[in-house]
């Protein structure tokens, strides 16, 4: 739908995504591997990160990092 701009990710209620638990575990494993492989990865101090505008979800659209 062209008038809907917000991402609803895993849905909600009876329409909640069946694969959501797997996706969450995959992200946990991926970020864990990234942290082990790039131990000096840090969020840029003073960087302006773009917060996700949503009443339902928390997060950021962009998070500048350096290593």
PDBQT receptor file of N, H, CA, C and O in Angstrom, charges set to zero:
ATOM      1  N   UNK A   1       0.839  -1.180   0.000  1.00  0.00    +0.000 N 
ATOM      2  CA  UNK A   1       0.000   0.000   0.000  1.00  0.00    +0.000 C 
ATOM      3  C   UNK A   1       0.880   1.238   0.000  1.00  0.00    +0.000 C 
ATOM      4  O   UNK A   1       1.706   1.397   0.900  1.00  0.00    +0.000 OA
ATOM      5  N   UNK A   2       0.734   2.102  -0.960  1.00  0.00    +0.000 N 
ATOM      6  H   UNK A   2       0.063   1.974  -1.691  1.00  0.00    +0.000 HD
ATOM      7  CA  UNK A   2       1.612   3.266  -1.069  1.00  0.00    +0.000 C 
ATOM      8  C   UNK A   2       1.467   4.273   0.064  1.00  0.00    +0.000 C 
ATOM      9  O   UNK A   2       2.417   5.007   0.338  1.00  0.00    +0.000 OA
ATOM     10  N   UNK A   3       0.330   4.339   0.729  1.00  0.00    +0.000 N 
ATOM     11  H   UNK A   3      -0.442   3.743   0.507  1.00  0.00    +0.000 HD
ATOM     12  CA  UNK A   3       0.144   5.337   1.782  1.00  0.00    +0.000 C 
ATOM     13  C   UNK A   3       0.715   4.901   3.131  1.00  0.00    +0.000 C 
ATOM     14  O   UNK A   3       0.736   5.699   4.068  1.00  0.00    +0.000 OA
ATOM     15  N   UNK A   4       1.171   3.670   3.253  1.00  0.00    +0.000 N 
ATOM     16  H   UNK A   4       1.154   3.021   2.492  1.00  0.00    +0.000 HD
ATOM     17  CA  UNK A   4       1.725   3.168   4.510  1.00  0.00    +0.000 C 
ATOM     18  C   UNK A   4       3.252   3.242   4.435  1.00  0.00    +0.000 C 
ATOM     19  O   UNK A   4       3.864   2.589   3.590  1.00  0.00    +0.000 OA
ATOM     20  N   UNK A   5       3.868   4.036   5.321  1.00  0.00    +0.000 N 
ATOM     21  H   UNK A   5       3.370   4.566   6.008  1.00  0.00    +0.000 HD
ATOM     22  CA  UNK A   5       5.313   4.215   5.285  1.00  0.00    +0.000 C 
ATOM     23  C   UNK A   5       6.036   3.438   6.378  1.00  0.00    +0.000 C 
ATOM     24  O   UNK A   5       7.242   3.213   6.279  1.00  0.00    +0.000 OA
ATOM     25  N   UNK A   6       5.326   3.031   7.403  1.00  0.00    +0.000 N 
ATOM     26  H   UNK A   6       4.346   3.214   7.483  1.00  0.00    +0.000 HD
ATOM     27  CA  UNK A   6       5.987   2.392   8.541  1.00  0.00    +0.000 C 
ATOM     28  C   UNK A   6       6.075   0.876   8.352  1.00  0.00    +0.000 C 
ATOM     29  O   UNK A   6       5.125   0.216   7.930  1.00  0.00    +0.000 OA
ATOM     30  N   UNK A   7       7.234   0.367   8.675  1.00  0.00    +0.000 N 
ATOM     31  H   UNK A   7       8.006   0.903   9.018  1.00  0.00    +0.000 HD
ATOM     32  CA  UNK A   7       7.501  -1.062   8.587  1.00  0.00    +0.000 C 
ATOM     33  C   UNK A   7       6.874  -1.750   9.796  1.00  0.00    +0.000 C 
ATOM     34  O   UNK A   7       7.076  -1.293  10.920  1.00  0.00    +0.000 OA
ATOM     35  N   UNK A   8       6.138  -2.806   9.610  1.00  0.00    +0.000 N 
ATOM     36  H   UNK A   8       5.974  -3.178   8.696  1.00  0.00    +0.000 HD
ATOM     37  CA  UNK A   8       5.510  -3.508  10.727  1.00  0.00    +0.000 C 
ATOM     38  C   UNK A   8       6.243  -4.791  11.083  1.00  0.00    +0.000 C 
ATOM     39  O   UNK A   8       5.755  -5.567  11.904  1.00  0.00    +0.000 OA
ATOM     40  N   UNK A   9       7.364  -5.025  10.504  1.00  0.00    +0.000 N 
ATOM     41  H   UNK A   9       7.761  -4.394   9.837  1.00  0.00    +0.000 HD
ATOM     42  CA  UNK A   9       8.267  -6.124  10.788  1.00  0.00    +0.000 C 
ATOM     43  C   UNK A   9       7.572  -7.456  10.965  1.00  0.00    +0.000 C 
ATOM     44  O   UNK A   9       7.210  -8.076   9.964  1.00  0.00    +0.000 OA
ATOM     45  N   UNK A  10       7.367  -7.923  12.160  1.00  0.00    +0.000 N 
ATOM     46  H   UNK A  10       7.661  -7.420  12.973  1.00  0.00    +0.000 HD
ATOM     47  CA  UNK A  10       6.815  -9.269  12.362  1.00  0.00    +0.000 C 
ATOM     48  C   UNK A  10       5.294  -9.292  12.501  1.00  0.00    +0.000 C 
ATOM     49  O   UNK A  10       4.727 -10.342  12.804  1.00  0.00    +0.000 OA
ATOM     50  N   UNK A  11       4.639  -8.189  12.292  1.00  0.00    +0.000 N 
ATOM     51  H   UNK A  11       5.100  -7.336  12.046  1.00  0.00    +0.000 HD
ATOM     52  CA  UNK A  11       3.185  -8.151  12.393  1.00  0.00    +0.000 C 
ATOM     53  C   UNK A  11       2.720  -8.110  13.836  1.00  0.00    +0.000 C 
ATOM     54  O   UNK A  11       3.445  -7.643  14.714  1.00  0.00    +0.000 OA
ATOM     55  N   UNK A  12       1.534  -8.588  14.078  1.00  0.00    +0.000 N 
ATOM     56  H   UNK A  12       0.945  -8.968  13.364  1.00  0.00    +0.000 HD
ATOM     57  CA  UNK A  12       1.001  -8.586  15.437  1.00  0.00    +0.000 C 
ATOM     58  C   UNK A  12      -0.265  -9.415  15.536  1.00  0.00    +0.000 C 
ATOM     59  O   UNK A  12      -0.916  -9.705  14.533  1.00  0.00    +0.000 OA
ATOM     60  N   UNK A  13      -0.597  -9.786  16.747  1.00  0.00    +0.000 N 
ATOM     61  H   UNK A  13      -0.068  -9.550  17.562  1.00  0.00    +0.000 HD
ATOM     62  CA  UNK A  13      -1.818 -10.548  16.995  1.00  0.00    +0.000 C 
ATOM     63  C   UNK A  13      -1.825 -11.885  16.280  1.00  0.00    +0.000 C 
ATOM     64  O   UNK A  13      -0.829 -12.609  16.274  1.00  0.00    +0.000 OA
ATOM     65  N   UNK A  14      -2.955 -12.200  15.682  1.00  0.00    +0.000 N 
ATOM     66  H   UNK A  14      -3.764 -11.612  15.687  1.00  0.00    +0.000 HD
ATOM     67  CA  UNK A  14      -3.087 -13.482  14.983  1.00  0.00    +0.000 C 
ATOM     68  C   UNK A  14      -2.253 -13.518  13.702  1.00  0.00    +0.000 C 
ATOM     69  O   UNK A  14      -2.042 -14.586  13.128  1.00  0.00    +0.000 OA
ATOM     70  N   UNK A  15      -1.780 -12.356  13.256  1.00  0.00    +0.000 N 
ATOM     71  H   UNK A  15      -1.951 -11.488  13.722  1.00  0.00    +0.000 HD
ATOM     72  CA  UNK A  15      -0.981 -12.280  12.035  1.00  0.00    +0.000 C 
ATOM     73  C   UNK A  15       0.510 -12.179  12.333  1.00  0.00    +0.000 C 
ATOM     74  O   UNK A  15       1.296 -11.788  11.470  1.00  0.00    +0.000 OA
ATOM     75  N   UNK A  16       0.897 -12.534  13.558  1.00  0.00    +0.000 N 
ATOM     76  H   UNK A  16       0.259 -12.852  14.259  1.00  0.00    +0.000 HD
ATOM     77  CA  UNK A  16       2.307 -12.468  13.937  1.00  0.00    +0.000 C 
ATOM     78  C   UNK A  16       3.105 -13.505  13.139  1.00  0.00    +0.000 C 
ATOM     79  O   UNK A  16       2.652 -14.633  12.948  1.00  0.00    +0.000 OA
ATOM     80  N   UNK A  17       4.276 -13.120  12.684  1.00  0.00    +0.000 N 
ATOM     81  H   UNK A  17       4.644 -12.203  12.839  1.00  0.00    +0.000 HD
ATOM     82  CA  UNK A  17       5.097 -13.963  11.824  1.00  0.00    +0.000 C 
ATOM     83  C   UNK A  17       5.543 -15.250  12.517  1.00  0.00    +0.000 C 
ATOM     84  O   UNK A  17       6.070 -15.210  13.629  1.00  0.00    +0.000 OA
ATOM     85  N   UNK A  18       5.333 -16.376  11.865  1.00  0.00    +0.000 N 
ATOM     86  H   UNK A  18       4.905 -16.409  10.962  1.00  0.00    +0.000 HD
ATOM     87  CA  UNK A  18       5.727 -17.670  12.405  1.00  0.00    +0.000 C 
ATOM     88  C   UNK A  18       7.256 -17.772  12.497  1.00  0.00    +0.000 C 
ATOM     89  O   UNK A  18       7.775 -18.459  13.377  1.00  0.00    +0.000 OA
ATOM     90  N   UNK A  19       7.975 -17.100  11.603  1.00  0.00    +0.000 N 
ATOM     91  H   UNK A  19       7.554 -16.542  10.888  1.00  0.00    +0.000 HD
ATOM     92  CA  UNK A  19       9.429 -17.163  11.577  1.00  0.00    +0.000 C 
ATOM     93  C   UNK A  19      10.126 -16.149  12.475  1.00  0.00    +0.000 C 
ATOM     94  O   UNK A  19      11.356 -16.084  12.478  1.00  0.00    +0.000 OA
ATOM     95  N   UNK A  20       9.382 -15.361  13.232  1.00  0.00    +0.000 N 
ATOM     96  H   UNK A  20       8.383 -15.413  13.229  1.00  0.00    +0.000 HD
ATOM     97  CA  UNK A  20       9.976 -14.319  14.076  1.00  0.00    +0.000 C 
ATOM     98  C   UNK A  20      10.993 -14.862  15.077  1.00  0.00    +0.000 C 
ATOM     99  O   UNK A  20      12.071 -14.281  15.198  1.00  0.00    +0.000 OA
ATOM    100  N   UNK A  21      10.709 -15.942  15.799  1.00  0.00    +0.000 N 
ATOM    101  H   UNK A  21       9.834 -16.415  15.702  1.00  0.00    +0.000 HD
ATOM    102  CA  UNK A  21      11.707 -16.444  16.749  1.00  0.00    +0.000 C 
ATOM    103  C   UNK A  21      13.022 -16.845  16.073  1.00  0.00    +0.000 C 
ATOM    104  O   UNK A  21      14.098 -16.587  16.614  1.00  0.00    +0.000 OA
ATOM    105  N   UNK A  22      12.945 -17.470  14.900  1.00  0.00    +0.000 N 
ATOM    106  H   UNK A  22      12.071 -17.679  14.460  1.00  0.00    +0.000 HD
ATOM    107  CA  UNK A  22      14.144 -17.846  14.164  1.00  0.00    +0.000 C 
ATOM    108  C   UNK A  22      14.924 -16.601  13.732  1.00  0.00    +0.000 C 
ATOM    109  O   UNK A  22      16.148 -16.559  13.859  1.00  0.00    +0.000 OA
ATOM    110  N   UNK A  23      14.225 -15.598  13.227  1.00  0.00    +0.000 N 
ATOM    111  H   UNK A  23      13.231 -15.631  13.124  1.00  0.00    +0.000 HD
ATOM    112  CA  UNK A  23      14.881 -14.361  12.795  1.00  0.00    +0.000 C 
ATOM    113  C   UNK A  23      15.597 -13.688  13.956  1.00  0.00    +0.000 C 
ATOM    114  O   UNK A  23      16.703 -13.175  13.786  1.00  0.00    +0.000 OA
ATOM    115  N   UNK A  24      14.984 -13.683  15.125  1.00  0.00    +0.000 N 
ATOM    116  H   UNK A  24      14.086 -14.099  15.262  1.00  0.00    +0.000 HD
ATOM    117  CA  UNK A  24      15.604 -13.067  16.307  1.00  0.00    +0.000 C 
ATOM    118  C   UNK A  24      16.862 -13.827  16.726  1.00  0.00    +0.000 C 
ATOM    119  O   UNK A  24      17.861 -13.209  17.096  1.00  0.00    +0.000 OA
ATOM    120  N   UNK A  25      16.823 -15.145  16.673  1.00  0.00    +0.000 N 
ATOM    121  H   UNK A  25      16.012 -15.647  16.373  1.00  0.00    +0.000 HD
ATOM    122  CA  UNK A  25      18.008 -15.944  17.012  1.00  0.00    +0.000 C 
ATOM    123  C   UNK A  25      19.108 -15.704  15.986  1.00  0.00    +0.000 C 
ATOM    124  O   UNK A  25      20.278 -15.585  16.351  1.00  0.00    +0.000 OA
ATOM    125  N   UNK A  26      18.749 -15.633  14.715  1.00  0.00    +0.000 N 
ATOM    126  H   UNK A  26      17.799 -15.729  14.419  1.00  0.00    +0.000 HD
ATOM    127  CA  UNK A  26      19.740 -15.375  13.670  1.00  0.00    +0.000 C 
ATOM    128  C   UNK A  26      20.428 -14.028  13.883  1.00  0.00    +0.000 C 
ATOM    129  O   UNK A  26      21.643 -13.922  13.714  1.00  0.00    +0.000 OA
ATOM    130  N   UNK A  27      19.668 -13.005  14.250  1.00  0.00    +0.000 N 
ATOM    131  H   UNK A  27      18.682 -13.091  14.388  1.00  0.00    +0.000 HD
ATOM    132  CA  UNK A  27      20.258 -11.691  14.523  1.00  0.00    +0.000 C 
ATOM    133  C   UNK A  27      21.177 -11.736  15.738  1.00  0.00    +0.000 C 
ATOM    134  O   UNK A  27      22.241 -11.117  15.734  1.00  0.00    +0.000 OA
ATOM    135  N   UNK A  28      20.777 -12.456  16.767  1.00  0.00    +0.000 N 
ATOM    136  H   UNK A  28      19.912 -12.958  16.770  1.00  0.00    +0.000 HD
ATOM    137  CA  UNK A  28      21.620 -12.584  17.961  1.00  0.00    +0.000 C 
ATOM    138  C   UNK A  28      22.951 -13.247  17.612  1.00  0.00    +0.000 C 
ATOM    139  O   UNK A  28      24.004 -12.806  18.073  1.00  0.00    +0.000 OA
ATOM    140  N   UNK A  29      22.908 -14.290  16.809  1.00  0.00    +0.000 N 
ATOM    141  H   UNK A  29      22.052 -14.648  16.435  1.00  0.00    +0.000 HD
ATOM    142  CA  UNK A  29      24.129 -14.991  16.391  1.00  0.00    +0.000 C 
ATOM    143  C   UNK A  29      24.986 -14.076  15.510  1.00  0.00    +0.000 C 
ATOM    144  O   UNK A  29      26.203 -14.014  15.679  1.00  0.00    +0.000 OA
ATOM    145  N   UNK A  30      24.352 -13.367  14.571  1.00  0.00    +0.000 N 
ATOM    146  H   UNK A  30      23.363 -13.417  14.433  1.00  0.00    +0.000 HD
ATOM    147  CA  UNK A  30      25.091 -12.490  13.662  1.00  0.00    +0.000 C 
ATOM    148  C   UNK A  30      25.778 -11.356  14.413  1.00  0.00    +0.000 C 
ATOM    149  O   UNK A  30      26.950 -11.074  14.161  1.00  0.00    +0.000 OA
ATOM    150  N   UNK A  31      25.076 -10.704  15.327  1.00  0.00    +0.000 N 
ATOM    151  H   UNK A  31      24.124 -10.933  15.533  1.00  0.00    +0.000 HD
ATOM    152  CA  UNK A  31      25.686  -9.608  16.080  1.00  0.00    +0.000 C 
ATOM    153  C   UNK A  31      26.752 -10.119  17.041  1.00  0.00    +0.000 C 
ATOM    154  O   UNK A  31      27.736  -9.424  17.297  1.00  0.00    +0.000 OA
ATOM    155  N   UNK A  32      26.571 -11.312  17.570  1.00  0.00    +0.000 N 
ATOM    156  H   UNK A  32      25.772 -11.876  17.362  1.00  0.00    +0.000 HD
ATOM    157  CA  UNK A  32      27.600 -11.916  18.421  1.00  0.00    +0.000 C 
ATOM    158  C   UNK A  32      28.874 -12.184  17.628  1.00  0.00    +0.000 C 
ATOM    159  O   UNK A  32      29.976 -11.912  18.104  1.00  0.00    +0.000 OA
ATOM    160  N   UNK A  33      28.720 -12.718  16.417  1.00  0.00    +0.000 N 
ATOM    161  H   UNK A  33      27.825 -12.939  16.031  1.00  0.00    +0.000 HD
ATOM    162  CA  UNK A  33      29.877 -12.975  15.553  1.00  0.00    +0.000 C 
ATOM    163  C   UNK A  33      30.565 -11.675  15.169  1.00  0.00    +0.000 C 
ATOM    164  O   UNK A  33      31.794 -11.606  15.150  1.00  0.00    +0.000 OA
ATOM    165  N   UNK A  34      29.790 -10.654  14.866  1.00  0.00    +0.000 N 
ATOM    166  H   UNK A  34      28.792 -10.711  14.881  1.00  0.00    +0.000 HD
ATOM    167  CA  UNK A  34      30.366  -9.345  14.530  1.00  0.00    +0.000 C 
ATOM    168  C   UNK A  34      31.164  -8.786  15.707  1.00  0.00    +0.000 C 
ATOM    169  O   UNK A  34      32.265  -8.268  15.518  1.00  0.00    +0.000 OA
ATOM    170  N   UNK A  35      30.629  -8.887  16.896  1.00  0.00    +0.000 N 
ATOM    171  H   UNK A  35      29.735  -9.308  17.050  1.00  0.00    +0.000 HD
ATOM    172  CA  UNK A  35      31.327  -8.383  18.088  1.00  0.00    +0.000 C 
ATOM    173  C   UNK A  35      32.626  -9.144  18.349  1.00  0.00    +0.000 C 
ATOM    174  O   UNK A  35      33.613  -8.556  18.791  1.00  0.00    +0.000 OA
ATOM    175  N   UNK A  36      32.628 -10.448  18.076  1.00  0.00    +0.000 N 
ATOM    176  H   UNK A  36      31.827 -10.926  17.717  1.00  0.00    +0.000 HD
ATOM    177  CA  UNK A  36      33.857 -11.231  18.270  1.00  0.00    +0.000 C 
ATOM    178  C   UNK A  36      34.898 -10.919  17.197  1.00  0.00    +0.000 C 
ATOM    179  O   UNK A  36      36.093 -10.875  17.491  1.00  0.00    +0.000 OA
ATOM    180  N   UNK A  37      34.464 -10.706  15.974  1.00  0.00    +0.000 N 
ATOM    181  H   UNK A  37      33.493 -10.742  15.735  1.00  0.00    +0.000 HD
ATOM    182  CA  UNK A  37      35.394 -10.479  14.861  1.00  0.00    +0.000 C 
ATOM    183  C   UNK A  37      35.905  -9.043  14.789  1.00  0.00    +0.000 C 
ATOM    184  O   UNK A  37      36.997  -8.795  14.276  1.00  0.00    +0.000 OA
ATOM    185  N   UNK A  38      35.129  -8.111  15.295  1.00  0.00    +0.000 N 
ATOM    186  H   UNK A  38      34.242  -8.312  15.712  1.00  0.00    +0.000 HD
ATOM    187  CA  UNK A  38      35.532  -6.696  15.284  1.00  0.00    +0.000 C 
ATOM    188  C   UNK A  38      35.392  -6.169  16.716  1.00  0.00    +0.000 C 
ATOM    189  O   UNK A  38      34.471  -5.408  17.012  1.00  0.00    +0.000 OA
ATOM    190  N   UNK A  39      36.310  -6.577  17.603  1.00  0.00    +0.000 N 
ATOM    191  H   UNK A  39      37.059  -7.195  17.363  1.00  0.00    +0.000 HD
ATOM    192  CA  UNK A  39      36.164  -6.233  19.020  1.00  0.00    +0.000 C 
ATOM    193  C   UNK A  39      36.270  -4.740  19.312  1.00  0.00    +0.000 C 
ATOM    194  O   UNK A  39      35.807  -4.286  20.358  1.00  0.00    +0.000 OA
ATOM    195  N   UNK A  40      36.866  -3.974  18.414  1.00  0.00    +0.000 N 
ATOM    196  H   UNK A  40      37.242  -4.343  17.563  1.00  0.00    +0.000 HD
ATOM    197  CA  UNK A  40      37.008  -2.532  18.637  1.00  0.00    +0.000 C 
ATOM    198  C   UNK A  40      35.866  -1.722  18.030  1.00  0.00    +0.000 C 
ATOM    199  O   UNK A  40      35.947  -0.495  17.964  1.00  0.00    +0.000 OA
ATOM    200  N   UNK A  41      34.820  -2.382  17.594  1.00  0.00    +0.000 N 
ATOM    201  H   UNK A  41      34.754  -3.378  17.648  1.00  0.00    +0.000 HD
ATOM    202  CA  UNK A  41      33.682  -1.703  17.004  1.00  0.00    +0.000 C 
ATOM    203  C   UNK A  41      32.999  -0.849  18.071  1.00  0.00    +0.000 C 
ATOM    204  O   UNK A  41      32.554  -1.367  19.095  1.00  0.00    +0.000 OA
ATOM    205  N   UNK A  42      32.918   0.455  17.830  1.00  0.00    +0.000 N 
ATOM    206  H   UNK A  42      33.279   0.876  16.998  1.00  0.00    +0.000 HD
ATOM    207  CA  UNK A  42      32.284   1.356  18.792  1.00  0.00    +0.000 C 
ATOM    208  C   UNK A  42      31.358   2.317  18.058  1.00  0.00    +0.000 C 
ATOM    209  O   UNK A  42      31.543   2.614  16.878  1.00  0.00    +0.000 OA
ATOM    210  N   UNK A  43      30.367   2.788  18.783  1.00  0.00    +0.000 N 
ATOM    211  H   UNK A  43      30.216   2.547  19.742  1.00  0.00    +0.000 HD
ATOM    212  CA  UNK A  43      29.479   3.812  18.243  1.00  0.00    +0.000 C 
ATOM    213  C   UNK A  43      30.253   5.115  18.219  1.00  0.00    +0.000 C 
ATOM    214  O   UNK A  43      30.883   5.483  19.211  1.00  0.00    +0.000 OA
ATOM    215  N   UNK A  44      30.213   5.821  17.089  1.00  0.00    +0.000 N 
ATOM    216  H   UNK A  44      29.701   5.522  16.284  1.00  0.00    +0.000 HD
ATOM    217  CA  UNK A  44      30.924   7.087  16.960  1.00  0.00    +0.000 C 
ATOM    218  C   UNK A  44      30.443   8.076  18.012  1.00  0.00    +0.000 C 
ATOM    219  O   UNK A  44      29.255   8.388  18.090  1.00  0.00    +0.000 OA
ATOM    220  N   UNK A  45      31.368   8.560  18.810  1.00  0.00    +0.000 N 
ATOM    221  H   UNK A  45      32.333   8.306  18.746  1.00  0.00    +0.000 HD
ATOM    222  CA  UNK A  45      31.036   9.510  19.875  1.00  0.00    +0.000 C 
ATOM    223  C   UNK A  45      30.559  10.818  19.258  1.00  0.00    +0.000 C 
ATOM    224  O   UNK A  45      31.212  11.372  18.374  1.00  0.00    +0.000 OA
ATOM    225  N   UNK A  46      29.445  11.294  19.718  1.00  0.00    +0.000 N 
ATOM    226  H   UNK A  46      28.915  10.844  20.437  1.00  0.00    +0.000 HD
ATOM    227  CA  UNK A  46      28.892  12.533  19.212  1.00  0.00    +0.000 C 
ATOM    228  C   UNK A  46      28.192  12.419  17.873  1.00  0.00    +0.000 C 
ATOM    229  O   UNK A  46      27.710  13.416  17.336  1.00  0.00    +0.000 OA
ATOM    230  N   UNK A  47      28.132  11.213  17.329  1.00  0.00    +0.000 N 
ATOM    231  H   UNK A  47      28.523  10.403  17.765  1.00  0.00    +0.000 HD
ATOM    232  CA  UNK A  47      27.479  11.017  16.027  1.00  0.00    +0.000 C 
ATOM    233  C   UNK A  47      25.973  11.176  16.178  1.00  0.00    +0.000 C 
ATOM    234  O   UNK A  47      25.395  10.831  17.209  1.00  0.00    +0.000 OA
ATOM    235  N   UNK A  48      25.370  11.687  15.164  1.00  0.00    +0.000 N 
ATOM    236  H   UNK A  48      25.839  11.967  14.326  1.00  0.00    +0.000 HD
ATOM    237  CA  UNK A  48      23.930  11.871  15.153  1.00  0.00    +0.000 C 
ATOM    238  C   UNK A  48      23.295  10.639  14.511  1.00  0.00    +0.000 C 
ATOM    239  O   UNK A  48      23.377  10.455  13.296  1.00  0.00    +0.000 OA
ATOM    240  N   UNK A  49      22.664   9.798  15.326  1.00  0.00    +0.000 N 
ATOM    241  H   UNK A  49      22.597   9.947  16.313  1.00  0.00    +0.000 HD
ATOM    242  CA  UNK A  49      22.021   8.619  14.749  1.00  0.00    +0.000 C 
ATOM    243  C   UNK A  49      20.534   8.881  14.584  1.00  0.00    +0.000 C 
ATOM    244  O   UNK A  49      19.930   9.647  15.335  1.00  0.00    +0.000 OA
ATOM    245  N   UNK A  50      19.977   8.248  13.615  1.00  0.00    +0.000 N 
ATOM    246  H   UNK A  50      20.467   7.625  13.005  1.00  0.00    +0.000 HD
ATOM    247  CA  UNK A  50      18.608   8.460  13.196  1.00  0.00    +0.000 C 
ATOM    248  C   UNK A  50      17.693   7.454  13.884  1.00  0.00    +0.000 C 
ATOM    249  O   UNK A  50      17.720   6.266  13.564  1.00  0.00    +0.000 OA
ATOM    250  N   UNK A  51      16.885   7.928  14.826  1.00  0.00    +0.000 N 
ATOM    251  H   UNK A  51      16.863   8.894  15.086  1.00  0.00    +0.000 HD
ATOM    252  CA  UNK A  51      15.962   7.033  15.538  1.00  0.00    +0.000 C 
ATOM    253  C   UNK A  51      14.787   6.635  14.649  1.00  0.00    +0.000 C 
ATOM    254  O   UNK A  51      14.328   7.406  13.806  1.00  0.00    +0.000 OA
ATOM    255  N   UNK A  52      14.322   5.421  14.862  1.00  0.00    +0.000 N 
ATOM    256  H   UNK A  52      14.694   4.795  15.547  1.00  0.00    +0.000 HD
ATOM    257  CA  UNK A  52      13.149   4.912  14.168  1.00  0.00    +0.000 C 
ATOM    258  C   UNK A  52      11.917   5.607  14.747  1.00  0.00    +0.000 C 
ATOM    259  O   UNK A  52      11.719   5.601  15.962  1.00  0.00    +0.000 OA
ATOM    260  N   UNK A  53      11.103   6.195  13.906  1.00  0.00    +0.000 N 
ATOM    261  H   UNK A  53      11.264   6.200  12.919  1.00  0.00    +0.000 HD
ATOM    262  CA  UNK A  53       9.894   6.878  14.367  1.00  0.00    +0.000 C 
ATOM    263  C   UNK A  53       8.723   5.899  14.359  1.00  0.00    +0.000 C 
ATOM    264  O   UNK A  53       8.118   5.645  13.318  1.00  0.00    +0.000 OA
ATOM    265  N   UNK A  54       8.411   5.351  15.540  1.00  0.00    +0.000 N 
ATOM    266  H   UNK A  54       8.903   5.557  16.386  1.00  0.00    +0.000 HD
ATOM    267  CA  UNK A  54       7.342   4.367  15.643  1.00  0.00    +0.000 C 
ATOM    268  C   UNK A  54       6.808   4.331  17.064  1.00  0.00    +0.000 C 
ATOM    269  O   UNK A  54       7.564   4.510  18.019  1.00  0.00    +0.000 OA
ATOM    270  N   UNK A  55       5.535   4.104  17.206  1.00  0.00    +0.000 N 
ATOM    271  H   UNK A  55       4.921   3.959  16.431  1.00  0.00    +0.000 HD
ATOM    272  CA  UNK A  55       4.934   3.936  18.517  1.00  0.00    +0.000 C 
ATOM    273  C   UNK A  55       5.011   2.485  18.972  1.00  0.00    +0.000 C 
ATOM    274  O   UNK A  55       4.795   2.188  20.147  1.00  0.00    +0.000 OA
ATOM    275  N   UNK A  56       5.315   1.589  18.053  1.00  0.00    +0.000 N 
ATOM    276  H   UNK A  56       5.490   1.831  17.099  1.00  0.00    +0.000 HD
ATOM    277  CA  UNK A  56       5.311   0.158  18.329  1.00  0.00    +0.000 C 
ATOM    278  C   UNK A  56       6.723  -0.402  18.496  1.00  0.00    +0.000 C 
ATOM    279  O   UNK A  56       6.952  -1.250  19.358  1.00  0.00    +0.000 OA
ATOM    280  N   UNK A  57       7.663   0.060  17.685  1.00  0.00    +0.000 N 
ATOM    281  H   UNK A  57       7.476   0.749  16.984  1.00  0.00    +0.000 HD
ATOM    282  CA  UNK A  57       9.007  -0.517  17.673  1.00  0.00    +0.000 C 
ATOM    283  C   UNK A  57      10.040   0.481  18.171  1.00  0.00    +0.000 C 
ATOM    284  O   UNK A  57       9.870   1.693  18.040  1.00  0.00    +0.000 OA
ATOM    285  N   UNK A  58      11.119  -0.052  18.746  1.00  0.00    +0.000 N 
ATOM    286  H   UNK A  58      11.258  -1.037  18.853  1.00  0.00    +0.000 HD
ATOM    287  CA  UNK A  58      12.246   0.775  19.162  1.00  0.00    +0.000 C 
ATOM    288  C   UNK A  58      13.426   0.426  18.290  1.00  0.00    +0.000 C 
ATOM    289  O   UNK A  58      13.605  -0.733  17.915  1.00  0.00    +0.000 OA
ATOM    290  N   UNK A  59      14.237   1.421  17.962  1.00  0.00    +0.000 N 
ATOM    291  H   UNK A  59      14.091   2.362  18.266  1.00  0.00    +0.000 HD
ATOM    292  CA  UNK A  59      15.410   1.138  17.161  1.00  0.00    +0.000 C 
ATOM    293  C   UNK A  59      15.923   2.377  16.461  1.00  0.00    +0.000 C 
ATOM    294  O   UNK A  59      15.472   3.495  16.708  1.00  0.00    +0.000 OA
ATOM    295  N   UNK A  60      16.871   2.146  15.588  1.00  0.00    +0.000 N 
ATOM    296  H   UNK A  60      17.237   1.238  15.387  1.00  0.00    +0.000 HD
ATOM    297  CA  UNK A  60      17.454   3.238  14.825  1.00  0.00    +0.000 C 
ATOM    298  C   UNK A  60      17.486   2.861  13.344  1.00  0.00    +0.000 C 
ATOM    299  O   UNK A  60      17.581   1.688  12.985  1.00  0.00    +0.000 OA
ATOM    300  N   UNK A  61      17.404   3.876  12.505  1.00  0.00    +0.000 N 
ATOM    301  H   UNK A  61      17.327   4.829  12.797  1.00  0.00    +0.000 HD
ATOM    302  CA  UNK A  61      17.538   3.669  11.063  1.00  0.00    +0.000 C 
ATOM    303  C   UNK A  61      18.999   3.671  10.649  1.00  0.00    +0.000 C 
ATOM    304  O   UNK A  61      19.389   2.987   9.702  1.00  0.00    +0.000 OA
ATOM    305  N   UNK A  62      19.812   4.454  11.376  1.00  0.00    +0.000 N 
ATOM    306  H   UNK A  62      19.495   5.009  12.145  1.00  0.00    +0.000 HD
ATOM    307  CA  UNK A  62      21.225   4.602  11.050  1.00  0.00    +0.000 C 
ATOM    308  C   UNK A  62      21.991   4.776  12.348  1.00  0.00    +0.000 C 
ATOM    309  O   UNK A  62      21.610   5.583  13.195  1.00  0.00    +0.000 OA
ATOM    310  N   UNK A  63      23.077   4.017  12.508  1.00  0.00    +0.000 N 
ATOM    311  H   UNK A  63      23.386   3.361  11.820  1.00  0.00    +0.000 HD
ATOM    312  CA  UNK A  63      23.916   4.087  13.700  1.00  0.00    +0.000 C 
ATOM    313  C   UNK A  63      25.375   4.089  13.271  1.00  0.00    +0.000 C 
ATOM    314  O   UNK A  63      25.939   3.026  13.014  1.00  0.00    +0.000 OA
ATOM    315  N   UNK A  64      26.000   5.266  13.189  1.00  0.00    +0.000 N 
ATOM    316  H   UNK A  64      25.541   6.130  13.398  1.00  0.00    +0.000 HD
ATOM    317  CA  UNK A  64      27.397   5.345  12.742  1.00  0.00    +0.000 C 
ATOM    318  C   UNK A  64      28.349   4.681  13.746  1.00  0.00    +0.000 C 
ATOM    319  O   UNK A  64      28.291   4.955  14.945  1.00  0.00    +0.000 OA
ATOM    320  N   UNK A  65      29.221   3.809  13.239  1.00  0.00    +0.000 N 
ATOM    321  H   UNK A  65      29.268   3.587  12.266  1.00  0.00    +0.000 HD
ATOM    322  CA  UNK A  65      30.201   3.130  14.078  1.00  0.00    +0.000 C 
ATOM    323  C   UNK A  65      31.589   3.253  13.439  1.00  0.00    +0.000 C 
ATOM    324  O   UNK A  65      31.720   3.572  12.258  1.00  0.00    +0.000 OA
ATOM    325  N   UNK A  66      32.600   2.999  14.235  1.00  0.00    +0.000 N 
ATOM    326  H   UNK A  66      32.494   2.740  15.195  1.00  0.00    +0.000 HD
ATOM    327  CA  UNK A  66      33.961   2.965  13.707  1.00  0.00    +0.000 C 
ATOM    328  C   UNK A  66      34.718   1.830  14.374  1.00  0.00    +0.000 C 
ATOM    329  O   UNK A  66      34.300   1.312  15.409  1.00  0.00    +0.000 OA
ATOM    330  N   UNK A  67      35.833   1.449  13.772  1.00  0.00    +0.000 N 
ATOM    331  H   UNK A  67      36.172   1.869  12.930  1.00  0.00    +0.000 HD
ATOM    332  CA  UNK A  67      36.662   0.382  14.334  1.00  0.00    +0.000 C 
ATOM    333  C   UNK A  67      38.099   0.605  13.942  1.00  0.00    +0.000 C 
ATOM    334  O   UNK A  67      38.969  -0.183  14.313  1.00  0.00    +0.000 OA
TER     335      UNK A  67
